[in-house]
């Protein structure tokens, strides 16, 4: 069964058993009862687990990580519990990852001018992924949670804010716990499905680190019925390509994170549609039939608050950057591995299916960070980078990463001709400058020869 990220690593029978348990146990969906901690699933076990969770919450609220807009201590506890027991990575795993990465880097050198990363190559399990990526997730989650809390308070009527008074601190703690629980479940889910440290083009792995999760990679190979070594090299190449960008394009990671921060700073909660709907009830009219009809209309309406941002441009920039990163990595990897790995084309198609079935940046951001945006146009970005390479070559193509102003804009993903024309114009200007410099040098040499000739003639006289 699909895990929502394109590859399924779980046994279908296990999923069926889990669903049966949850149907029989109304608390099963929340992790209580059967399968939760080896109990029988009875009411006593459920209450015991619930009590343990509340006890853990109390402890986490008093810890350093439990303070602030997100209770990260609680998030970590829930994520680790959701991941469960995992095997340690072995020396064989580490060797397989290192060899796959070394081979991938060798081939990537022919497809890009960006150099390889002289950092750490490592094998992780799901728990390692959680521990090592959480610091980077915090940078993106915290500003969203902080501004969300502020937006929620601003959305309350003034009278309600005054009535809260001393309850404000308790409400903040509850909000922090709520964010922590959501984050913990999301990260636990992602950890079991991630294949690399920076899946989907999100820079959450530590700097200068190429990390693969061998157990999940092997699960993907079984799912695809492909040789695990080929799958390992392909996934290592994608991760190595991303890390070349994140390491050697110094502004890129900060640009991605600042887009999240800018989006968060403009968060607002719109309740105008709720107010309008309640006004339509017209309770003062005293007409029972009119009120009944209005209530009927309300039942079919979405009355949940709408979360928007005044800084919509930040979301568009984020979508475009993620598309360009993943598109560049995909094109470069396909060029480097296409004729060297028999299953390269199948793996590329599998990756497209993975994105289409939920294994994508927008899905991860929605679950973990709380930002919802359109799916990055990775396929369009791949085509843009392909056409750019054909037009101006690898070196000129990769030079556009020198500065954010040189990158394609969102509209270029749909219509890349203008961007490519700009690259061609720059190349022509560069060629003209080179030819002009050669001409100047030639004239300078001729002048020097004339001067030397005149000097020789003067000496003879």
N, C-alpha and C positions, 0 to 999 in steps of 0.2 A: 504493500500500500504506500502511496506517495506520502512523504513527510512534509509536503508543502514547499520543499526546496528542490524538487525535481528528481532527486534520487531517493529511493526508500531503503533504509538500512534495517528496518524492523520486519519481523516475521508476521505475515498476515494473520496466522492463527493467534499470535500473541495479541494483536490488535483486537481481534474478535473477542478474546477472553476479557480484555480490558474493558471493552464496551459492555459486555454482559455484566461484569462486576459493577460498572458505574450505573447501569440500568437498575440493578438490584439494590444498589447503595446510593441514595440521593446525594451523599457527600463525596462520592467517588471522584467526580470531576474536579474537586478541590484538593485531591491528594489524601483524603482521609479514608480509612477502611481498608478493603482488600488490596493487597499489594503495596500498601503504603509503607509499612515497616514490618512486614512479616506477620501481622496479626490476623485474626480470623475474620475481621470485618464486622464484628458485632458492635452494638451501640457502645459498650464499655470501651472497646478499642478506639472507636471514633472519638469519644469524649476525651480519652487519654491523650490521643494525638493532638486534639484541639487545644487541650490544656498545655501540652508541651510547646505548641506554637505560640500561645499567648505568653508563656513564660519566656520564650526566646525573644519575643517582641519587647518585653519589659527590659530584658538585659540589653538588647540592641539600642533602645532609646537612650540608655544611660552611657553608651559608648561614644567615642569621638566620631566614629563613622555613622552613628545613628542620629547625629544632629544635622541640621541644615534642611534644605528643601527636599532632599531625597535620603531616606534611611538606607544607606549603602550596606550597612552591616546586615540588615534584614534581607536586602536584595541578594547579597552573597550567600546567606544561609539558605534561602529558598532555591537559588540557582544550583547550589551544590547538592541540595536534597533532590532536586529534579534530575540532575545528571546521574546521581546514584554512584554505585561502585564501578570504577573503570580500571582496566589493567594499566600498569605502568608501561611506558614505552621502553622497549628493549634496546640493547646495543645493535641488534640486527635492524630494528626500525631506524635508528639513527644513521646507520651505515647506508641503508636503502635511500633515505632522504638525501643524504650528502652526495651519494653517487648520482642520483637522478638530477639533483640541482647542478652539480658540476657539468654534467652532459648538457643540460638545458642551457646553462650559461655559455658554454662553448658555441652552441648553435645560434643563440641569440646575438652573439657578437657580430654575426654576418648580416643581421636584419635590422640593427639599430646602431647609432653612434653613441648612445648613452652607455657608459661603462657599467660593468657589473658592480655589485655591492660588496665591499670588503668588510663584511660584518659576520653575524652569527647565522649559521644554518642549523636548524634544530627540528626535532620531532616532538610533537605535543600529543597529549590525550585531551579529552574534553575538559577535564578539570584544569589542565595547564592553560588551555585556550581562555577559560574564564579568568583565571588569575592574571594572565599576562595582558589581556586586552581590556580589562575593566578600567584601568587608569585612563585610557584614551576615550572609552565610552563616557566616563564621568565628565570629561570636558564638553561633550556634546549634550549630555542629558541634563546637567546641572542648570545651565542658563534657561533651558526650556521649562524645567520644573519651577525655577524661581519666578520667572515671568508669568507662568500659568497661575501660580498662587496669587500674584499681584492682580492679574486679570480677573480672577474669581472674586477677590475682595471688591474690586472696582465695580463688578457687575451687580453686587448686592445693593439694595436700597440703603440710603443713609441711615434710616431708622434701624435696619437690621444690623448694620455695622456697629451702631451705638449699643444695641442690645447685647452684642457679642461680648464686649468689654473684656472681663477677665477670662472669658472662654477662648479668646483669640489664640493664646499659646497652645491650648489643648487642640484647637482646630488645626493649627499648623503642624503639630505632631501627628495628628491623624492623617493629614494630607501627605506628610513625609513618609509615613508607613504605607499609605496607599500607593504612592509612586514607587516605593521600595519593593512592594509585592509585585506590582506590574513588571518592573524592571527585572526582578529575579526570575519570574516565569519566562519572560522573553529571552533573557540571556541563557537560561538553562536549556531552552528549546534550541537556540542557535548553536550552542556549544556542542550539542549532540549531532548537529548536521554540518557544521563548518568543515571545510576541507583544507583551508589555509588560514594564516594569520590575518590576512586582509581580503577576505572573500568579498566579492561584488564591487571591488574598488574602494572600499572604505578603509582609511588608514588607521586601523585600530591596533595593529601589532606594534611592539616596541620598535624604535628607530633601528635601522640597519639590521633588521632581522627577517630572515626567510624561514617561515615555519610551516610545516605540513602536519596534518593529522593522519598518520598511516592507517589507523583502524577505520576511519571514515573513508579514506581513499580506497582501501581494499573493499569496503562495502559498496562503493560506487562502481568499482571494477566488476564485482559480482553482479550487481544490478544490470550493468551494461553488457555483461558477458564478453568482456575484453581482457586481454592480458594485463595483470596488475602492474607490471613494470612499465608498460606503455602509458597506462593511465597516470602512474606516479610521475613519469617524466613530463607528460603534458601539463599536469597540474603544477608541477614544480616550475615549469617554464612560465606559466601565467603569473604565478606568485613572484618569480624573479623579475619578470617584466614590470610588474606594478612597482616593486621595490626600487627598480632603476629610476622610475619616475619620482617616487616619493623621496628618494635620497638625493638625486642629482637635479631636481627642480625645486630649489629651496623655498619658493613661495607657495607651492601647491598645497601642502597639508594645511598651512595656516589659512589659505584661501577657502578651503573646504570647511574648516572649523568656524572661521569668521562668518561664513554664510549662514551656518546654523545659529550662531550668536545673534546675527542681525535679524534673522527671522524671529527668534525668540523675543528680542527686544520690542517687537511690534505686535505681540500677541494681544488679541482682544476677544472677549466673549460676547457674541451678539445674541441678545434675547428679544430683539424687536419683533420677530415673528411670533414668539410666544405671547407677548403683550397684545399684539394685534389680534391673535386668535381668541384670547380671553375677552377682549373688548367686544368681539362679535357675538359672544354669548348673550350680551344684553340682559343681564340678570334683573335689571330694574324694570324691564318691560312688563313682567308679570304674565307673559304669554307662554303657557306650558308647551304648546306645539312648537313655537319658534325656538324655545330653549332646547327641546328634544332634537330638533333638526340640527341645531348648532353643535350639540354634543355628539351627534352622529358624525358630523364633518370632522370634529376634533379627533375622533377615534382613528381616522385614516391619515392623520397628519403626523409628521415627525416633529415633536415638540422638544427634542433635546437641544441644548444650547449649541450654537454654531461657533466653532473656534476658527478664527481667521487671523491673519497677520497684516499689519499695515505695510510691512516690507515684503510684498509679494515678489519683488525683483530678486530677493535673496534666494527664494526657492527656485526660481528659473535659473539663476546662476549655478545653484547646486545641481540641478538636473543636468545642465549642460556639461559641467565639469565631470560629473560621474560618467556621463556618456562618453566623453572624450577620453577619459582614463581607461575605461573598460574597452572601448572601441580600439584604441591604440594598442593596448595589450593583446587583444584578440587578433588583430591584424598582424602584428609583429610575430606572435607565436605561430600563427598559421603559416607565415612566410618561412619562419625558421625551421619548423617541424614538418611542414606539409609533405615533403618528399622523403623524409627520413623515418617517420613512424607510420606504419601501415594503417593504423586506426585513427590517424589525425583528423580526417574528415568526419568520421563517426563521432569523435569526441567533441569536435566543434559543433556539430548538430545537437549533441546531447546537452552541451552548455546552453545553446539557444532554448532548448526545451526546459532546461532548469530555470532560466530567467522567466520564461512564459508561465511556468507553473508556480511561481512564487519565490523562487530562489534568486532574488534580485535586491538591489540596493534600496529601492523604495519600500519593499516589504520589510526589510530589516530596520530601516529608519522608522517606519510606522510602528513596528512592534516595540523597539527599544527606546528610541528618542522621542517618539510621539509626533513626528512630522510626517504629514501625508503629502505626497506629490506624485506627479505623473511618472510613469516608467521612463527612465532615461532611454533615449533613442540610440541604443548601442549599435544596432544593425546599420543605421544611417551613418553613425560615426565610423564604423569599419569601412564603409564604402567611401567616405570622405578621405580617410587616411590612405586607402588604396589608390584613389585617383590622384591624391597629392604626391604619392610616391612615384607613380607613373609619370607625372608631369615634371617634377623637379628633383626627384631622387631622394635617397634616404637622408643624406646629410642636411639638405635644405628643409626637408619635412620635419626633422627633429629639432631644428633651430627655432621652430615656433614656440617651443616650450621655454625659451629663454626669458620670456616676459608674458604676463597674462594678457596684455594688449595685443599680442601677436596671435593669440589662439582664435580659432573659429568661434563665431557667435552662435546663439541658438538658431537663428534663421539659416545659417550656413549648413546645418544638419539636413534641412529639407532641400536646400538649393545650394550645393557646394561650389557652383561654377564661379561665382564672384570671388570667393576666398581663394580658389585655385588660380584665377586670373591675377590676383594680387601677388601670389607667390611667383608666378611667371614674370610679372613686371619687375619684381625685386631681383629675380635671377638675371633678367636682361640688363637691368641697371648695374648689377654687380659685374657682369661680363663686360659691359661698356667701360666701367671704371678700370677694370683690369687691362683692357686693351689700350685705354687712354694712358694708363701708367706705363705700359710697355713702350708706347710711342714717345712719351716724354723722356724715358730712359734712353731710348735710341737716339733722340735728338741731342740729349745731353752728352752722350758718348761721341757723337759726330762733332759737336762743338769742341769737346776736349781734344779730339784728334786734330781739328783745324788749328787750335791754339798751339798744340805741340809742334805741328808742322811749321807754323809761323816762327816759333822759337828756334827751331832747327835752322831755318833759312837765315834768321838774324845772326845766329852764331857763325854760320859759314861766311857771311860778309865780313 
